Amino acid sequence: MRFVILVPLFVFACAVAGAQPATPPVGLSNWPFDEITLTNGAKFQGLILHELPDGVEFRSVSRPPGRPTVTLTSFLSKSEIANVKKLSDKDRATLKEKLAELDPNGEGERKRMESLELVPTDWPGKPGGAKMYDSDYFSLVSTGTEELTRRSGVRLEQIYTAFARFLPPTAKGARQTKILLATEPEEYRALLNGAKLLNPAVYDATNNRVLCGSDLKRLGTELQSARVHHGQQLVGLDRYEENVRKLYKGDELTRHLKTVTAERKRVYLADVNNGVKFDDSTGKFLFALLYHESFHAYVATFVYPPLKPDAVRAGEGTGELPRWLNEGLAQVFETAVVEAGELRADHPDKERLFRAKDWLKGKNGGPLVPLGDLLTTGRDAFLASHADQKAASDRAYLTCWALAHYLTFDRRLIGTKEFNKYLVAVNGGGDPKQAFTALVGKELGAFEKDWHTYLTRLQTNGTLSR
């Protein structure tokens, strides 16, 4: 891949002396919001996009002090909603304008990236060889370029916001997860400390770390070089515009300003296209890996920390997610799409869905793991240290993704009181199959039939065929 470095079509009236420091962000203003309270007590602020017969499409807005603004569009059914406070027409128009300013032309993410505060830090074996970004939930340490580190920081902020929307934090005093992003193979091998895994990323629960390896040094450097060049061009355009405003008036000034506007749009478009190219190269592995392992870290640290059976039975908590569900939900978020500054995780992954449909028909692999076996699957089924284990691991991953998607988007059981009772039963030493039967209200055979029927009817847009 080569990123576009745009060459101007005309000569600037004044030379570019170098990019100027970015203007400090203005103070955070108060925005008006629609407010929705759910039946579980959770409250969300944002904008009601559409009111439908069975619920509302809602764009929630999170504006943590000193952090990028993050929005998440989702559908809330009527059964989930306890109360709604709507904005006046005037305030609604104001909020729409504010949200449009976040990312009208794909520049919203760029602004959020520029707002991140990065500090130099050490990398194992490389003093001062990394950059760090601190969030409430995580601390990102990366050996990549500033461009890659900032983009990763913004995307992680978005996905953690989605995690918190889906499963609100419950653990008190939880500490940040350290996310180590290695951009060269030898760096990742050093992090594994001799462990032989084919997995390109892993959550180290003992040390509350996500270890991620990717060969992105060259791509990140090229993207950053193009970005710096475009920044210099925009500075030159600003100076050119300032000069022509002093030299010309009337129609002559208008003609020059049209040229400046056209060239500025060309630079912005090249910048956005470079970002799209980078996403095409990284989205299927880098950000998917980060999202997947970060979910494991989030639920284990902030929502369902592990507990011994005696502690669960004593009422100290629910204990952790069963491994099959932890891996299934991680995959649901792994393929979340970040578009126009938003993150959407409300549609099934097309590739996984088609594979599951084929396997149910006895085509191209499979079959899916039987439900009774999946419910007792342990951690080792999802780790592959050599090629012989990979096929079995892939089968387990696809099956638990399909079941997690069904429980989340059709049955809507995740995070409910009944779900917490299921976790208590399993982690307190109860029989996993009996606990699951109590959760879904059906015997395993009947439930498995309904689940498979759902998969055959499920479409890539999240709807069901007749």
C-alpha positions, 0 to 999 in steps of 0.5 A: 500500500502507498498513501497519497501525498497530494501535490498542489495544483498551483504555487503558493504566494508564500512559502510554507515555513512548517506546521504551526502548533494546534490551537488548544481546544476551547472549554467544554460547553453544556449540550442539551440532550434527550434523556432515556431511563431503562427499566434496569435503572441505567440512564443515557443522554443523547439524541432520539433519531427515530421513534418507531412502533416497537422502540426508538433509535437512539444516538447516545453521547458521552463527553468525558472531561478532557477526552474525545466525544464519543457517540453510539447509535443503537436501538432500544425496544419499548420493553427496555425503556422506563422513561423518556425526557425529550428536548424542545424543538429549539434544543433539538436543533442545537444538538443536531448542529453540535453532533454534525460538527463532530464529523461532517466530512470524516474529520471528527475522528481526526479532531479526536485523535489530535485531542489525545495527550500522549506521553513518552514511556518505556517498552520492555527492553527499549527505554523510552521506546513507546508512547502512552495514552491513559483512559479511565478503563485502559492505558495504551502503550504502543511502539507504533507511530504517533498516528497509529497510537492516536488512532488506536486510542480513539478507537479503544475509547469508542469500544470501551464506551460500547462495552459500558453501554452494553454491560455497565461497570459493577466492580468497585476500585477496578484498575486500568488494563494495560494494552501493549501494542507491538508493531514488530514481530520480535516485540510481540514474541518478547512480550509472550516471554517464550509462550508459543501461540498462534494467536496474534493477541491475548489477554493476560488475566493474571497481570491484567494486560492485553498483548497485541502484535502486528507488523504495522511499522511501515504502514504507520510510518507512510500514513504519518508522513502523508499526514504531515505533508497534508498538514503543511499544505493546509498551513500554506493554504491558510497563508495564501488565503490571508495574502490574497485577502490583502491584495484583492477585492470583489470578483478577483478575490472571489476567484482566488478564494474559490481556488483555495477552497477547492484545493483545501477540499482536495487535501482533506479528501486525500487525507480521508482516503488515506485513513480509509486505506489504512483501515482496510489494511488494519481493520480486519486484524489490528482493531479486531484484535484490540476489540476482542481482547479488550472485551475480555479485559473489560468484563473480567476487570469491571463487570464480572471479576472471577470469584471462588465458588465459596465467595459466589455462594456467599453472595459476594458477586456473580463470578466471571462469564463462562468461557464460551460466552466470553469468547462469543461476546468478544467476537460480537464486538470484534467486528463492530464498525466505526463509521463517521465517529460512531461505533455500531455493533448491531448487525451480524458479521457477514462472514461468520453468518454465512459460515454458520449457515453453511455448517448447518446445511452440512457444507464447507466444514462444521458442524457447529459444536453441540450445545451441551458440549459448548456449555462445558467448554473450557479455556483451552478450546480457544487457544491454538499452539499448533496447526492441528488445534486450529481447526477445533479452535475455529469450530468452537469460536464460530459456535460460541459467536452464533450462540452469543449473538442469538442470546444478545440480539434475539433473546436479549438475556445478557445482563438481565437479573435472570442472567446474573442468576445463571452466573451465580449458579454456574460459578457457585458450582452448579451444573452448567446445563441445568443452569442454562436450561433455567436461563432460557426456559427450555430444555437444551434440545428445544432451545438448540432447535430454535437457535439453529432456526434463528441462524438460518433466518438471520440476514446480514442487516440484522433482520429475519427472513420469513 
